[in-house]
């Protein structure tokens, strides 16, 4: 189905207090980056946050789901919780130290 640009813009507006947050379109969906690390994904109009120990402690009893078939499970953030920008920002801020930076690949010749 794909995620609409308006949805990505809305989620980014809720994360706007985090310096260094941005989204990249990927295969009709969006990767949400914080400090150049993939912290979340928007897939099929749903928000998925990368699972971490800090995130688990913060959320207490999160729902898990894969963002796409064959993917590892992420924290699924219900749409009615997107409105609480303080909670979303804090979850990503707490999780960031545990998220691995992407591997830089050498360009092909």
Order of alpha helices (4+ residues) and beta strands (2+ residues): alpha-beta-beta-beta-beta-alpha-beta-beta-alpha
